Amino acid sequence: MSSLSRDEVARVAGLARIDLSPEEVDRLVGELQVIVDSVARVSEVATPDVPATSHPLPMTNVFRDDVPEQPLSQADALAGAPATEDGKFLVPQILGEE
């Protein structure tokens, strides 16, 4: 496995326009190397005979079927409103007129 150098980390930081101090570059070399090594280990295991998965456990849809139903009438929809006007919800004005 290749190891990351300080120059590579500094170059990538520069391309991303991230200003890093020398101490931050040194710290990130180690942290990014752990990530690179982890990806390399997963790549070793991911062979053509291992199916790709998006989730470790089988998942099923728990939602009901989407069946069209008759919508509420306008009167039923407005029945619980504190105030209505011309078949619409009436709410207090929150913006001043300019």
C-alpha positions as CSV (number, residue, x, y, z in Angstrom):
1,M,0.0,0.0,0.0
2,S,1.3,3.5,-0.8
3,S,1.6,6.0,1.9
4,L,0.7,9.6,1.7
5,S,3.3,12.2,1.9
6,R,3.2,15.7,3.5
7,D,3.5,17.2,0.0
8,E,0.5,15.2,-1.3
9,V,-1.7,16.3,1.6
10,A,-0.5,19.9,1.2
11,R,-1.2,19.8,-2.5
12,V,-4.7,18.5,-2.1
13,A,-5.4,21.1,0.6
14,G,-4.2,23.8,-1.8
15,L,-6.4,22.5,-4.6
16,A,-9.3,22.6,-2.2
17,R,-8.3,26.1,-1.1
18,I,-7.9,24.9,2.5
19,D,-5.2,26.8,4.4
20,L,-3.5,24.3,6.7
21,S,-0.7,24.9,9.2
22,P,2.3,22.6,9.1
23,E,1.0,20.9,12.3
24,E,-2.4,20.3,10.6
25,V,-0.7,18.8,7.6
26,D,1.3,16.4,9.8
27,R,-1.9,15.4,11.7
28,L,-3.9,14.9,8.5
29,V,-1.2,12.7,6.9
30,G,-1.8,10.1,9.6
31,E,-5.6,10.5,9.6
32,L,-5.9,10.3,5.8
33,Q,-3.5,7.3,5.7
34,V,-5.9,5.4,8.0
35,I,-8.7,6.1,5.6
36,V,-6.7,5.1,2.6
37,D,-5.7,1.8,4.3
38,S,-9.3,1.1,5.2
39,V,-10.5,1.6,1.6
40,A,-7.6,-0.7,0.4
41,R,-8.7,-3.4,2.9
42,V,-12.3,-3.2,1.7
43,S,-11.1,-3.4,-1.9
44,E,-9.2,-6.6,-1.1
45,V,-12.4,-8.2,0.1
46,A,-14.7,-6.9,-2.6
47,T,-14.2,-9.6,-5.2
48,P,-16.6,-10.4,-8.1
49,D,-18.1,-13.3,-6.2
50,V,-19.2,-11.0,-3.3
51,P,-22.4,-9.2,-4.2
52,A,-22.6,-5.4,-3.6
53,T,-24.8,-4.3,-0.7
54,S,-26.2,-1.0,0.3
55,H,-27.3,-2.1,3.7
56,P,-26.0,-4.9,6.0
57,L,-29.5,-6.2,6.8
58,P,-32.3,-7.1,4.4
59,M,-34.8,-4.3,4.3
60,T,-38.5,-4.4,3.4
61,N,-41.0,-1.6,2.7
62,V,-43.2,-1.1,5.7
63,F,-45.5,1.5,4.1
64,R,-49.0,0.8,2.9
65,D,-49.8,0.6,-0.7
66,D,-50.4,4.0,-2.3
67,V,-54.0,3.7,-3.3
68,P,-55.9,6.8,-4.6
69,E,-58.8,7.8,-2.5
70,Q,-61.5,10.5,-2.7
71,P,-60.0,13.8,-1.4
72,L,-61.6,15.9,1.3
73,S,-64.2,18.4,0.1
74,Q,-63.3,22.0,0.5
75,A,-65.9,22.4,3.3
76,D,-64.4,19.4,5.2
77,A,-60.9,20.7,4.8
78,L,-61.9,24.2,6.1
79,A,-64.2,22.8,8.9
80,G,-61.5,22.9,11.6
81,A,-60.0,26.2,10.6
82,P,-60.4,29.1,13.1
83,A,-61.3,31.5,10.3
84,T,-62.0,31.3,6.6
85,E,-62.8,33.7,3.8
86,D,-64.0,33.0,0.2
87,G,-63.3,29.3,0.6
88,K,-59.7,29.8,1.9
89,F,-57.9,29.7,5.2
90,L,-57.8,33.2,6.8
91,V,-54.6,33.9,8.6
92,P,-53.2,37.1,10.1
93,Q,-51.0,39.2,7.9
94,I,-47.3,39.0,9.0
95,L,-45.7,41.3,6.4
96,G,-46.4,44.9,6.1
97,E,-47.5,46.3,2.8
98,E,-44.9,48.4,1.0
